[in-house]
Amino acid sequence: MFFLEKLSNFAILWHMKAVVYLAPARKALRKHRNMAERIMAKIDDYAKNPAAFANATTEFRGRPDKRLKIGDFRVLFVETDNQIIIADIGPRGDIYE
């Protein structure tokens, strides 16, 4: 998917990465329905423009996955050239167990 944003006389074109939710992430979204819409919106925003979430994203040492902070929730994911694979979602205290 491509998005076009017009700023004054300049047009910026960027590519949105595909977002894939693995089974534990889908289960967590069903469990935390009150936050699911907010979490999915932030993930979509990250897929559109990862640079905007530089302060909320952390890479783990020695592992290929990353963490995105959304309030008291954490999203664990792996990012490739054209996909974001969401591995798990949960409250910050329970996600690392």
For each residue, the residues with C-beta under 8 A, 3 or more apart:
1: 15 16
2: 13 14 15 16
3: 13 14 16 48
4: 11 12 13
5: 11 12 14
6: 10 11 12
7: 10 11 12
8:
9:
10: 6 7
11: 4 5 6 7
12: 4 5 6 7
13: 2 3 4
14: 2 3 5 48 49
15: 1 2 82
16: 1 2 3 44 47 48
17: 47 79 80 82 83 84
18: 47 82 83 84
19: 43 44 47 83 84 86
20: 83 84 85 86
21: 25 26 29 86
22: 25 26 85 86 87 88
23: 26 27
24: 27 28 87 88 89
25: 21 22 28 29 75 86 87 88 89
26: 21 22 23 29 30
27: 23 24 30 31
28: 24 25 31 32 88 89 90
29: 21 25 26 32 33 36 39 40 89
30: 26 27 33 36
31: 27 28
32: 28 29 35 36 39 73 89 90 91
33: 29 30 36
34:
35: 32 38 39 70 71 73
36: 29 30 32 33 39 40
37: 40 41
38: 35 41 42 70 71
39: 29 32 35 36 42 43 70 73 75 89
40: 29 36 37 43 44
41: 37 38 44 45
42: 38 39 45 46 53 68 70 75
43: 19 39 40 46 47 68 75 84 86
44: 16 19 40 41 47 48
45: 41 42 48 49 52 53
46: 42 43 49 50 52 53 57 68 84
47: 16 17 18 19 43 44 50 84
48: 3 14 16 44 45
49: 14 45 46 52 53
50: 46 47 53 54 57 79
51: 54
52: 45 46 49
53: 42 45 46 49 50 56 57 68
54: 50 51 57
55:
56: 53 68 69 70
57: 46 50 53 54 66 67 68 69
58: 66 67 69
59: 65 66
60: 63 65 66 67
61:
62:
63: 60
64: 78
65: 59 60 76 77 78 87
66: 57 58 59 60 76 77 78 79
67: 57 58 60 74 75 76 77
68: 42 43 46 53 56 57 74 75 77
69: 56 57 58 73 74 92
70: 35 38 39 42 56 73 74 75
71: 35 38
72: 91 92
73: 32 35 39 69 70 89 90 91 92 95
74: 67 68 69 70 89 90 91 92 95 96
75: 25 39 42 43 67 68 70 86 88 89
76: 65 66 67 86 87 88 89 95
77: 65 66 67 68 84 85 86 87
78: 64 65 66 84 85 87
79: 17 50 66 83 84 85
80: 17 83 84 85
81:
82: 15 17 18
83: 17 18 19 20 79 80
84: 17 18 19 20 43 46 47 77 78 79 80
85: 20 22 77 78 79 80
86: 19 20 21 22 25 43 75 76 77 89
87: 22 24 25 65 76 77 78
88: 22 24 25 28 75 76 95
89: 24 25 28 29 32 39 73 74 75 76 86 95
90: 28 32 73 74 94 95
91: 32 72 73 74 94 95
92: 69 72 73 74 95
93:
94: 90 91 97
95: 73 74 76 88 89 90 91 92
96: 74
97: 94
